[in-house]
Amino acid sequence: QVQLVESGGGSVQAGGSLRLSCAASGRIARINGMGWYRQAPGKQRDLVALITTGGSTNYADSVKGRFTISRDNRENTVSLQIDNLKPEDTAVYYCNALIHGTTGWLSDYWGQGTQVTVSS
């Protein structure tokens, strides 16, 4: 019923930039919080950044000042601008959204993940 599709990952050198995007589609009435998480090999999935419907943001300490989350409520998209990439940012990045469906349900959705690889 609902899909989150991510794009924009890739391989870059340290100091470079990437922009990740995520588009939600399907039977969506409204989207509450949206966010990005990441999971490095052998590690748990961790929060990177969150954004509310009103645009309030929250970031992990490790990415503050380098990552910027934004959303377009009309297009049901969320983006993550990543600057000054470091090798420790290497991970699979996942989009997440808390979505109200057209028939009243509320559920948490994840994208399929996009790989970000940073070389030193």
All heavy atoms as an XYZ file, in Angstrom:
901
protein
N       0.820     -1.207      0.000
C       0.000      0.000      0.000
C       0.854      1.258      0.000
O       0.460      2.264     -0.590
C      -0.885      0.012      1.242
C      -2.033     -0.976      1.187
C      -2.944     -0.811      2.384
O      -2.496     -0.521      3.478
N      -4.228     -1.013      2.172
N       1.979      1.209      0.684
C       2.869      2.359      0.757
C       4.294      1.915      0.452
O       4.708      0.843      0.884
C       2.840      3.032      2.145
C       3.933      4.074      2.270
C       1.478      3.663      2.405
N       4.977      2.728     -0.308
C       6.379      2.451     -0.615
C       7.230      3.666     -0.312
O       6.807      4.800     -0.560
C       6.550      2.125     -2.103
C       6.439      0.671     -2.464
C       6.915      0.416     -3.879
O       6.567      1.127     -4.806
N       7.736     -0.599     -4.041
N       8.433      3.416      0.201
C       9.449      4.456      0.334
C      10.603      4.053     -0.580
O      11.153      2.964     -0.432
C       9.953      4.568      1.771
C       8.950      4.984      2.849
C       9.658      5.110      4.185
C       8.269      6.280      2.486
N      10.950      4.914     -1.501
C      12.010      4.610     -2.458
C      13.116      5.641     -2.321
O      12.883      6.846     -2.475
C      11.471      4.597     -3.896
C      12.601      4.319     -4.877
C      10.367      3.565     -4.038
N      14.311      5.144     -2.024
C      15.464      6.012     -1.819
C      16.315      6.081     -3.080
O      16.325      5.171     -3.904
C      16.324      5.477     -0.677
C      15.626      5.452      0.654
C      15.903      4.189      1.415
O      16.336      3.207      0.776
O      15.684      4.163      2.634
N      17.072      7.161     -3.165
C      18.029      7.322     -4.258
C      19.144      8.245     -3.796
O      18.995      8.951     -2.786
C      17.350      7.899     -5.500
O      16.792      9.160     -5.212
N      20.256      8.220     -4.522
C      21.307      9.190     -4.277
C      22.554      8.675     -3.598
O      23.509      9.439     -3.409
N      22.594      7.414     -3.217
C      23.806      6.895     -2.598
C      24.929      6.769     -3.616
O      24.754      7.005     -4.805
N      26.111      6.401     -3.136
C      27.225      6.222     -4.040
C      28.545      6.155     -3.297
O      28.573      6.071     -2.067
N      29.616      6.192     -4.072
C      30.967      6.148     -3.518
C      31.647      7.492     -3.739
O      31.675      7.983     -4.872
C      31.774      5.039     -4.196
O      31.211      3.783     -3.933
N      32.182      8.049     -2.679
C      32.850      9.349     -2.769
C      34.116      9.325     -1.925
O      34.270      8.471     -1.049
C      31.936     10.500     -2.301
C      30.713     10.614     -3.183
C      31.543     10.307     -0.846
N      34.961     10.289     -2.160
C      36.149     10.447     -1.323
C      35.820     11.301     -0.115
O      34.864     12.096     -0.128
C      37.266     11.090     -2.139
C      37.848     10.166     -3.193
C      39.117     10.722     -3.806
O      39.252     11.937     -3.958
N      40.038      9.851     -4.171
N      36.609     11.135      0.925
C      36.427     11.936      2.126
C      36.445     13.421      1.768
O      37.238     13.857      0.937
C      37.523     11.623      3.128
N      35.539     14.155      2.406
C      35.397     15.572      2.119
C      34.345     15.874      1.061
O      33.971     17.045      0.884
N      33.890     14.861      0.383
C      32.894     15.053     -0.665
C      31.486     15.184     -0.111
O      31.268     15.185      1.103
N      30.529     15.285     -1.039
C      29.126     15.477     -0.671
C      28.232     14.517     -1.448
O      28.573     14.088     -2.555
C      28.685     16.915     -0.985
O      29.409     17.847     -0.220
N      27.109     14.215     -0.846
C      26.054     13.439     -1.494
C      24.714     13.991     -1.044
O      24.610     14.594      0.030
C      26.130     11.958     -1.107
C      27.209     11.078     -1.728
C      27.198      9.707     -1.063
C      26.997     10.940     -3.230
N      23.715     13.766     -1.869
C      22.347     14.122     -1.479
C      21.477     12.883     -1.644
O      21.346     12.361     -2.762
C      21.797     15.271     -2.320
C      20.428     15.745     -1.861
C      19.993     16.976     -2.627
N      18.694     17.463     -2.189
C      18.511     18.280     -1.141
N      19.548     18.681     -0.440
N      17.293     18.682     -0.814
N      20.894     12.430     -0.542
C      19.993     11.294     -0.557
C      18.556     11.804     -0.614
O      18.217     12.800      0.028
C      20.187     10.434      0.692
C      21.618      9.996      1.017
C      21.607      9.083      2.240
C      22.268      9.318     -0.167
N      17.735     11.096     -1.366
C      16.326     11.452     -1.457
C      15.470     10.232     -1.210
O      15.895      9.096     -1.469
C      16.011     12.035     -2.837
O      16.697     13.250     -3.034
N      14.266     10.478     -0.710
C      13.322      9.394     -0.434
C      11.923      9.882     -0.764
O      11.507     10.946     -0.289
C      13.419      8.991      1.027
S      12.194      7.800      1.573
N      11.214      9.118     -1.572
C       9.861      9.475     -1.968
C       8.881      8.431     -1.467
O       9.081      7.227     -1.692
C       9.772      9.589     -3.489
N       7.833      8.896     -0.799
C       6.776      8.012     -0.321
C       5.614      8.051     -1.299
O       5.234      9.125     -1.780
C       6.314      8.453      1.065
N       5.051      6.886     -1.580
C       3.911      6.823     -2.496
C       2.932      5.771     -2.013
O       3.284      4.874     -1.249
C       4.377      6.498     -3.914
O       4.998      5.233     -3.943
N       1.692      5.893     -2.467
C       0.662      4.926     -2.093
C      -0.527      5.622     -1.461
O      -0.765      6.803     -1.666
N      -1.258      4.857     -0.654
C      -2.490      5.365     -0.045
C      -2.160      6.179      1.206
O      -2.419      5.758      2.330
C      -3.417      4.210      0.295
C      -3.910      3.444     -0.932
C      -4.690      2.226     -0.528
N      -5.253      1.529     -1.678
C      -6.515      1.632     -2.045
N      -7.353      2.368     -1.354
N      -6.956      0.984     -3.102
N      -1.629      7.362      0.990
C      -1.151      8.209      2.067
C      -2.098      9.374      2.303
O      -2.401     10.119      1.388
C       0.262      8.752      1.736
C       1.260      7.606      1.592
C       0.720      9.727      2.816
C       2.599      8.027      1.040
N      -2.525      9.511      3.550
C      -3.328     10.672      3.914
C      -2.430     11.770      4.474
O      -2.586     12.940      4.151
C      -4.384     10.304      4.941
N      -1.497     11.355      5.310
C      -0.607     12.331      5.950
C       0.621     11.605      6.477
O       0.529     10.455      6.884
C      -1.359     13.023      7.096
C      -0.588     14.080      7.859
C      -1.544     14.870      8.775
N      -2.308     14.024      9.665
C      -1.922     13.667     10.876
N      -0.746     14.074     11.332
N      -2.681     12.910     11.647
N       1.740     12.316      6.455
C       2.976     11.755      6.995
C       3.392     12.558      8.216
O       3.485     13.789      8.149
C       4.105     11.762      5.944
C       3.686     10.958      4.714
C       5.379     11.171      6.545
C       4.721     10.941      3.604
N       3.615     11.874      9.304
C       4.111     12.532     10.519
C       5.625     12.707     10.397
O       6.117     13.266      9.437
C       3.711     11.730     11.753
C       2.240     11.858     12.060
O       1.503     12.566     11.364
N       1.781     11.171     13.082
N       6.368     12.193     11.357
C       7.818     12.335     11.313
C       8.446     11.543     10.186
O       7.959     10.485      9.801
N       9.516     12.105      9.648
C      10.321     11.411      8.642
C      11.770     11.468      9.106
O      12.171     12.394      9.824
C      10.186     12.049      7.266
C       8.757     12.122      6.754
S       8.637     12.767      5.075
C       9.012     11.276      4.120
N      12.540     10.490      8.681
C      13.922     10.491      9.148
C      14.826      9.614      8.328
O      14.388      8.905      7.411
N      16.097      9.706      8.669
C      17.128      8.871      8.062
C      17.891      8.138      9.171
O      18.208      8.724     10.216
C      18.112      9.717      7.253
C      17.529     10.273      6.009
C      16.906     11.484      5.849
C      17.487      9.622      4.731
N      16.486     11.636      4.551
C      16.833     10.507      3.848
C      17.945      8.403      4.238
C      16.630     10.188      2.500
C      17.739      8.096      2.914
C      17.097      8.983      2.056
N      18.159      6.870      8.896
C      18.949      6.034      9.784
C      20.080      5.434      8.955
O      20.027      5.431      7.725
C      18.092      4.908     10.365
C      17.033      5.379     11.338
C      15.901      6.065     10.890
C      17.145      5.140     12.700
C      14.926      6.503     11.771
C      16.176      5.561     13.595
C      15.071      6.237     13.121
O      14.109      6.672     14.007
N      21.083      4.898      9.631
C      22.153      4.230      8.906
C      22.641      3.017      9.671
O      22.553      2.973     10.903
C      23.312      5.182      8.610
C      24.081      5.667      9.836
C      25.119      6.703      9.412
N      25.902      7.183     10.539
C      26.787      8.170     10.466
N      27.008      8.784      9.308
N      27.458      8.545     11.541
N      23.150      2.066      8.914
C      23.655      0.831      9.507
C      24.964      0.459      8.835
O      24.989      0.166      7.631
C      22.635     -0.296      9.369
C      23.012     -1.557     10.110
C      21.860     -2.537     10.202
O      20.890     -2.462      9.451
N      21.944     -3.466     11.141
N      26.028      0.489      9.611
C      27.333      0.075      9.124
C      27.467     -1.434      9.303
O      26.772     -2.032     10.131
C      28.433      0.804      9.889
N      28.353     -2.075      8.552
C      28.521     -3.529      8.667
C      28.823     -3.962     10.092
O      29.708     -3.403     10.755
C      29.710     -3.817      7.742
C      29.682     -2.716      6.748
C      29.215     -1.504      7.495
N      28.077     -4.929     10.573
C      28.296     -5.465     11.905
C      27.791     -4.604     13.037
O      28.037     -4.910     14.208
N      27.098     -3.527     12.707
C      26.610     -2.609     13.748
C      25.094     -2.485     13.681
O      24.455     -2.880     12.705
C      27.265     -1.239     13.592
C      28.774     -1.252     13.807
C      29.340      0.135     13.857
C      30.825      0.106     14.167
N      31.399      1.485     14.253
N      24.512     -1.907     14.723
C      23.070     -1.711     14.746
C      22.687     -0.507     13.894
O      23.526      0.312     13.545
C      22.604     -1.488     16.186
C      23.109     -0.199     16.821
C      22.633     -0.053     18.255
O      22.208     -1.004     18.907
N      22.702      1.167     18.777
N      21.404     -0.429     13.576
C      20.898      0.710     12.821
C      20.724      1.890     13.765
O      20.062      1.785     14.800
C      19.555      0.347     12.169
C      19.046      1.381     11.202
C      17.792      0.900     10.499
N      18.026     -0.306      9.713
C      17.122     -0.852      8.909
N      15.931     -0.279      8.781
N      17.396     -1.940      8.235
N      21.298      3.015     13.411
C      21.287      4.192     14.274
C      20.580      5.368     13.597
O      20.644      5.533     12.381
C      22.726      4.629     14.616
C      23.431      3.660     15.526
O      22.764      3.044     16.378
O      24.659      3.516     15.376
N      19.975      6.197     14.433
C      19.349      7.417     13.937
C      20.398      8.393     13.434
O      21.431      8.601     14.080
C      18.548      8.073     15.059
C      17.992      9.458     14.751
C      16.901      9.375     13.701
C      17.470     10.112     16.021
N      20.112      9.007     12.283
C      20.968     10.058     11.738
C      20.289     11.414     11.908
O      20.871     12.347     12.440
C      21.275      9.814     10.255
C      22.027     11.000      9.648
C      22.068      8.524     10.077
N      19.045     11.517     11.441
C      18.338     12.798     11.502
C      16.841     12.565     11.415
O      16.387     11.629     10.759
C      18.784     13.712     10.357
N      16.086     13.455     12.091
C      14.627     13.417     12.067
C      14.100     14.796     11.705
O      14.727     15.811     12.003
C      14.075     13.036     13.438
C      14.301     11.616     13.951
C      13.833     11.511     15.382
C      13.586     10.618     13.070
N      12.901     14.804     11.095
C      12.239     16.071     10.803
C      10.742     15.885     10.982
O      10.162     14.909     10.531
C      12.589     16.579      9.381
C      12.012     17.979      9.159
C      12.160     15.598      8.308
C      12.573     18.656      7.911
N      10.127     16.843     11.678
C       8.686     16.791     11.899
C       7.944     17.404     10.713
O       8.549     18.010      9.822
C       8.311     17.561     13.166
O       8.560     18.961     12.945
C       9.112     17.081     14.365
N       6.625     17.288     10.760
C       5.806     17.878      9.707
C       6.035     19.384      9.622
O       6.034     19.971      8.532
C       4.326     17.595      9.966
O       4.134     16.183     10.098
C       3.456     18.107      8.830
N       6.235     19.998     10.776
C       6.443     21.438     10.826
C       7.858     21.887     10.516
O       8.125     23.089     10.461
N       8.773     20.928     10.332
C      10.131     21.279      9.943
C      11.144     21.298     11.068
O      12.319     21.625     10.837
N      10.749     20.939     12.278
C      11.721     20.839     13.369
C      12.628     19.646     13.122
O      12.174     18.592     12.691
C      11.000     20.681     14.706
O      10.223     21.821     14.982
N      13.916     19.838     13.402
C      14.895     18.794     13.093
C      15.664     18.358     14.336
O      15.777     19.098     15.323
C      15.895     19.284     12.035
O      16.555     20.457     12.527
C      15.185     19.599     10.730
N      16.216     17.157     14.233
C      17.045     16.610     15.297
C      18.118     15.761     14.632
O      17.809     15.002     13.700
C      16.213     15.766     16.256
C      16.995     15.350     17.478
O      17.883     16.062     17.925
N      16.675     14.192     18.022
N      19.365     15.905     15.077
C      20.479     15.198     14.458
C      21.276     14.413     15.496
O      21.402     14.817     16.656
C      21.432     16.189     13.781
C      20.833     16.957     12.640
C      20.231     18.196     12.838
C      20.873     16.444     11.348
C      19.680     18.902     11.780
C      20.340     17.147     10.287
C      19.737     18.378     10.511
O      19.200     19.067      9.454
N      21.873     13.327     15.043
C      22.860     12.629     15.853
C      24.065     13.549     16.033
O      24.422     14.305     15.126
C      23.281     11.332     15.173
N      24.696     13.472     17.189
C      25.832     14.354     17.458
C      26.940     14.203     16.412
O      27.597     15.176     16.049
C      26.404     14.061     18.847
C      25.506     14.551     19.962
O      24.632     15.411     19.697
O      25.663     14.073     21.102
N      27.121     12.995     15.916
C      28.220     12.723     14.996
C      28.048     13.381     13.630
O      29.014     13.459     12.859
C      28.385     11.213     14.803
O      27.198     10.656     14.280
N      26.840     13.851     13.312
C      26.605     14.431     11.992
C      26.222     15.906     12.032
O      26.066     16.537     10.989
C      25.513     13.640     11.228
C      25.848     12.158     11.196
C      24.136     13.886     11.812
N      26.076     16.451     13.230
C      25.685     17.857     13.343
C      26.679     18.761     12.624
O      27.893     18.596     12.766
C      25.587     18.261     14.811
C      24.352     17.732     15.516
C      24.313     18.154     16.973
C      23.062     17.607     17.655
N      23.042     17.944     19.106
N      26.150     19.688     11.855
C      26.989     20.614     11.114
C      27.416     20.108      9.747
O      27.933     20.873      8.935
N      27.207     18.819      9.483
C      27.592     18.252      8.185
C      26.389     17.730      7.397
O      26.403     17.724      6.170
C      28.581     17.100      8.386
C      29.861     17.499      9.080
C      30.877     16.362      9.070
N      30.402     15.187      9.792
C      30.234     13.987      9.244
N      30.504     13.793      7.961
N      29.815     12.965      9.977
N      25.353     17.273      8.092
C      24.165     16.711      7.465
C      23.006     17.686      7.637
O      22.859     18.305      8.699
C      23.777     15.382      8.118
C      24.700     14.223      7.830
C      26.021     14.414      7.437
C      24.238     12.933      7.972
C      26.864     13.343      7.173
C      25.057     11.849      7.725
C      26.365     12.051      7.330
N      22.177     17.779      6.606
C      20.984     18.614      6.665
C      19.793     17.837      6.126
O      19.812     17.393      4.973
C      21.161     19.902      5.851
O      22.321     20.604      6.300
C      19.933     20.797      6.004
N      18.768     17.692      6.959
C      17.548     16.992      6.541
C      16.501     18.013      6.145
O      16.397     19.085      6.760
C      17.038     16.060      7.661
C      15.909     15.169      7.149
C      16.614     16.856      8.892
C      15.500     14.073      8.131
N      15.731     17.692      5.120
C      14.646     18.568      4.684
C      13.518     17.705      4.135
O      13.729     16.529      3.827
C      15.145     19.552      3.615
O      15.635     18.854      2.477
N      12.337     18.292      4.004
C      11.205     17.536      3.477
C      10.298     18.452      2.674
O      10.275     19.668      2.880
C      10.425     16.835      4.587
C       9.723     17.768      5.552
C       9.111     17.004      6.722
N       7.897     16.286      6.345
C       7.238     15.473      7.165
N       7.697     15.258      8.402
N       6.133     14.866      6.765
N       9.553     17.823      1.783
C       8.545     18.522      0.997
C       7.219     17.830      1.294
O       6.992     16.708      0.842
C       8.892     18.454     -0.493
C       7.927     19.253     -1.347
O       6.733     19.327     -0.998
O       8.374     19.784     -2.375
N       6.375     18.472      2.067
C       5.129     17.842      2.498
C       4.139     17.644      1.339
O       3.303     16.748      1.397
C       4.484     18.664      3.611
C       5.307     18.633      4.886
O       5.991     17.657      5.176
N       5.252     19.713      5.651
N       4.231     18.464      0.332
C       3.322     18.299     -0.816
C       3.729     17.106     -1.668
O       2.885     16.409     -2.228
C       3.298     19.566     -1.661
C       2.629     20.756     -1.000
C       2.633     21.951     -1.925
N       3.993     22.319     -2.322
C       4.267     23.250     -3.226
N       3.297     23.898     -3.836
N       5.519     23.532     -3.516
N       5.028     16.890     -1.793
C       5.538     15.806     -2.628
C       5.781     14.526     -1.850
O       6.135     13.502     -2.439
C       6.842     16.239     -3.313
C       6.690     17.440     -4.228
C       5.834     17.119     -5.438
O       5.843     15.946     -5.891
O       5.152     18.034     -5.939
N       5.622     14.572     -0.522
C       5.891     13.408      0.337
C       7.316     12.895      0.167
O       7.560     11.693     -0.005
C       4.892     12.271      0.067
C       3.499     12.605      0.540
O       3.320     13.409      1.452
N       2.507     11.994     -0.077
N       8.241     13.821      0.209
C       9.653     13.450      0.083
C      10.459     13.971      1.263
O      10.095     14.957      1.906
C      10.265     14.006     -1.213
O      10.162     15.438     -1.204
C       9.553     13.458     -2.435
N      11.554     13.279      1.521
C      12.517     13.717      2.520
C      13.907     13.552      1.924
O      14.155     12.585      1.197
C      12.366     12.943      3.844
C      12.609     11.453      3.657
C      13.271     13.519      4.921
N      14.764     14.505      2.198
C      16.116     14.484      1.638
C      17.150     14.642      2.740
O      16.847     15.150      3.821
C      16.289     15.605      0.617
O      15.404     15.440     -0.470
N      18.356     14.193      2.437
C      19.467     14.342      3.369
C      20.672     14.830      2.587
O      21.207     14.101      1.751
C      19.774     13.016      4.062
C      20.803     13.076      5.182
C      20.235     13.840      6.391
C      21.235     11.674      5.610
N      21.067     16.061      2.840
C      22.278     16.610      2.249
C      23.445     16.270      3.158
O      23.421     16.608      4.346
C      22.158     18.125      2.079
C      23.400     18.797      1.534
C      23.713     18.405      0.108
O      22.811     18.214     -0.708
N      24.991     18.256     -0.206
N      24.443     15.601      2.591
C      25.575     15.145      3.386
C      26.830     15.829      2.861
O      27.224     15.619      1.711
C      25.751     13.625      3.295
C      24.442     12.902      3.581
C      26.820     13.160      4.256
C      24.516     11.399      3.377
N      27.438     16.635      3.683
C      28.657     17.358      3.303
C      29.830     16.901      4.158
O      29.648     16.334      5.234
C      28.447     18.864      3.455
C      27.367     19.395      2.534
O      27.327     18.981      1.366
O      26.564     20.231      3.001
N      31.027     17.188      3.664
C      32.249     16.845      4.397
C      32.215     15.392      4.877
O      32.412     15.097      6.057
C      32.443     17.792      5.579
C      33.802     17.651      6.227
O      34.741     17.141      5.616
N      33.909     18.080      7.469
N      31.967     14.486      3.940
C      31.852     13.072      4.283
C      33.149     12.526      4.857
O      34.253     12.913      4.436
C      31.451     12.272      3.045
C      29.946     12.261      2.766
C      29.677     11.988      1.300
C      29.283     11.237      3.660
N      32.993     11.620      5.812
C      34.117     10.958      6.472
C      34.009      9.452      6.240
O      32.901      8.932      6.066
C      34.104     11.261      7.969
C      34.163     12.744      8.304
C      34.073     12.964      9.805
C      34.138     14.444     10.141
N      34.056     14.674     11.607
N      35.129      8.738      6.285
C      35.054      7.277      6.106
C      34.091      6.609      7.090
O      33.437      5.611      6.732
C      36.493      6.834      6.347
C      37.311      7.996      5.908
C      36.518      9.216      6.343
N      33.980      7.155      8.291
C      33.069      6.555      9.273
C      31.595      6.779      8.950
O      30.727      6.238      9.632
C      33.373      7.069     10.686
C      33.420      8.579     10.805
C      34.835      9.123     10.715
O      35.627      8.620      9.880
O      35.154     10.068     11.482
N      31.307      7.553      7.925
C      29.924      7.708      7.457
C      29.509      6.571      6.534
O      28.336      6.483      6.143
C      29.759      9.029      6.703
C      29.949     10.249      7.587
O      29.494     10.217      8.744
O      30.570     11.218      7.111
N      30.439      5.699      6.186
C      30.123      4.565      5.324
C      29.087      3.667      5.978
O      29.263      3.218      7.113
C      31.395      3.758      5.012
O      32.296      4.576      4.260
C      31.067      2.503      4.231
N      27.983      3.450      5.276
C      26.876      2.661      5.818
C      25.783      2.550      4.761
O      25.826      3.227      3.724
C      26.304      3.327      7.071
N      24.805      1.716      5.059
C      23.559      1.724      4.295
C      22.625      2.708      4.995
O      22.412      2.620      6.203
C      22.914      0.330      4.226
C      21.599      0.404      3.466
C      23.854     -0.657      3.567
N      22.101      3.636      4.228
C      21.216      4.664      4.766
C      19.767      4.316      4.440
O      19.435      4.020      3.290
C      21.580      6.029      4.183
C      22.831      6.601      4.809
C      24.077      6.034      4.542
C      22.782      7.688      5.672
C      25.231      6.543      5.126
C      23.927      8.204      6.259
C      25.145      7.618      5.978
O      26.285      8.119      6.556
N      18.920      4.383      5.461
C      17.508      4.022      5.327
C      16.616      5.219      5.615
O      16.814      5.933      6.601
C      17.147      2.911      6.301
C      17.850      1.598      6.052
C      19.062      1.307      6.671
C      17.304      0.636      5.201
C      19.709      0.111      6.465
C      17.948     -0.570      4.981
C      19.154     -0.822      5.614
O      19.791     -2.019      5.395
N      15.620      5.382      4.788
C      14.584      6.373      4.995
C      13.481      5.753      5.856
O      13.174      4.564      5.719
C      14.033      6.784      3.627
S      12.561      7.772      3.643
N      12.884      6.563      6.717
C      11.807      6.096      7.590
C      10.706      7.136      7.641
O      10.976      8.348      7.612
C      12.359      5.849      8.995
C      11.281      5.522      9.986
O      10.808      6.380     10.707
N      10.883      4.259     10.027
N       9.453      6.671      7.721
C       8.335      7.609      7.817
C       7.191      6.978      8.594
O       6.906      5.786      8.446
C       7.853      8.010      6.419
N       6.540      7.797      9.415
C       5.344      7.380     10.141
C       4.150      7.927      9.368
O       3.969      9.143      9.281
C       5.371      7.932     11.559
C       4.257      7.480     12.497
C       4.282      5.965     12.660
C       4.371      8.162     13.840
N       3.347      7.018      8.811
C       2.367      7.408      7.793
C       0.944      7.070      8.217
O       0.673      5.950      8.672
C       2.699      6.719      6.455
C       4.053      7.219      5.942
C       1.596      6.963      5.433
C       4.535      6.529      4.687
N       0.061      8.066      8.061
C      -1.375      7.835      8.208
C      -1.929      7.459      6.835
O      -1.787      8.211      5.866
C      -2.074      9.108      8.678
C      -1.814      9.448     10.106
N      -2.609      9.007     11.146
C      -0.851     10.191     10.671
C      -2.134      9.472     12.286
N      -1.065     10.203     12.041
N      -2.607      6.302      6.780
C      -3.184      5.880      5.520
C      -4.541      6.501      5.264
O      -5.143      7.124      6.149
N      -5.029      6.327      4.070
C      -6.295      6.944      3.661
C      -7.500      6.340      4.351
O      -8.570      6.937      4.365
C      -6.469      6.823      2.149
O      -6.337      5.451      1.775
C      -5.436      7.667      1.409
N      -7.340      5.153      4.933
C      -8.465      4.525      5.630
C      -8.265      4.529      7.144
O      -8.925      3.780      7.853
C      -8.662      3.084      5.139
O      -7.437      2.357      5.269
C      -9.114      3.067      3.694
N      -7.370      5.366      7.616
C      -7.253      5.596      9.046
C      -6.130      4.879      9.767
O      -5.878      5.140     10.939
N      -5.427      3.970      9.091
C      -4.340      3.266      9.791
C      -3.117      4.154      9.937
O      -2.937      5.123      9.231
C      -3.979      1.974      9.052
C      -3.842      2.092      7.567
C      -4.771      1.760      6.626
C      -2.722      2.602      6.824
N      -4.292      2.019      5.363
C      -3.046      2.529      5.451
C      -1.469      3.105      7.195
C      -2.163      2.938      4.442
C      -0.593      3.522      6.197
C      -0.958      3.434      4.849
N      -2.277      3.787     10.896
C      -1.016      4.477     11.150
C       0.073      3.430     11.226
O      -0.048      2.463     11.984
C      -1.086      5.259     12.456
C       0.199      5.942     12.927
C       0.608      7.036     11.971
C       0.004      6.501     14.345
N       1.118      3.616     10.427
C       2.164      2.599     10.412
C       3.513      3.219     10.104
O       3.609      4.293      9.516
C       1.815      1.516      9.389
O       2.688      0.419      9.514
N       4.540      2.490     10.502
C       5.924      2.907     10.335
C       6.498      2.203      9.104
O       6.369      0.981      8.982
C       6.702      2.499     11.588
C       8.036      3.201     11.697
O       8.104      4.412     11.381
O       9.014      2.556     12.104
N       7.120      2.956      8.198
C       7.630      2.378      6.962
C       9.113      2.670      6.795
O       9.615      3.713      7.237
C       6.876      2.926      5.744
C       5.498      2.359      5.597
C       4.415      2.984      6.214
C       5.262      1.197      4.869
C       3.144      2.461      6.103
C       3.994      0.674      4.754
C       2.944      1.313      5.374
O       1.682      0.781      5.261
N       9.784      1.732      6.115
C      11.208      1.850      5.827
C      11.457      1.719      4.326
O      10.771      0.948      3.649
C      12.001      0.759      6.546
C      12.006      0.892      8.023
C      11.102      0.361      8.894
C      12.952      1.607      8.814
N      11.434      0.705     10.177
C      12.567      1.472     10.164
C      14.096      2.358      8.519
C      13.284      2.051     11.213
C      14.804      2.934      9.558
C      14.402      2.782     10.880
N      12.443      2.440      3.863
C      12.903      2.253      2.503
C      13.811      1.041      2.418
O      14.125      0.398      3.422
N      14.277      0.760      1.211
C      15.083     -0.434      0.978
C      16.544     -0.216      1.317
O      17.313     -1.175      1.416
C      14.957     -0.876     -0.490
C      15.832     -0.112     -1.483
C      15.287      1.272     -1.834
O      14.262      1.718     -1.309
N      15.977      1.956     -2.741
N      16.932      1.027      1.500
C      18.313      1.342      1.850
C      19.136      1.732      0.637
O      18.920      1.227     -0.471
N      20.063      2.648      0.845
C      20.982      3.063     -0.214
C      22.395      3.129      0.379
O      22.594      3.662      1.470
C      20.555      4.413     -0.830
O      21.395      4.718     -1.947
C      20.597      5.555      0.172
N      23.341      2.571     -0.355
C      24.707      2.451      0.158
C      25.479      3.752     -0.035
O      25.475      4.340     -1.124
C      25.443      1.325     -0.565
C      26.903      1.152     -0.159
C      27.066      0.601      1.232
O      26.407     -0.366      1.610
N      27.967      1.203      2.019
N      26.142      4.182      1.032
C      27.076      5.311      0.962
C      28.442      4.788      1.381
O      28.590      4.221      2.468
C      26.648      6.463      1.888
C      27.744      7.520      1.957
C      25.341      7.075      1.402
N      29.415      4.948      0.504
C      30.768      4.478      0.779
C      31.734      5.656      0.652
O      31.754      6.334     -0.383
C      31.182      3.363     -0.184
O      30.258      2.288     -0.087
C      32.578      2.854      0.148
N      32.503      5.898      1.708
C      33.433      7.025      1.723
C      34.853      6.486      1.856
O      35.169      5.784      2.815
C      33.126      7.982      2.882
C      34.037      9.210      2.797
C      31.665      8.393      2.871
N      35.693      6.822      0.905
C      37.093      6.372      0.936
C      37.994      7.504      1.424
O      37.736      8.677      1.166
C      37.527      5.910     -0.454
O      37.356      6.944     -1.392
N      39.051      7.107      2.102
C      39.967      8.113      2.657
C      41.029      8.513      1.654
O      41.197      7.901      0.620
C      40.623      7.575      3.925
O      41.286      6.367      3.653
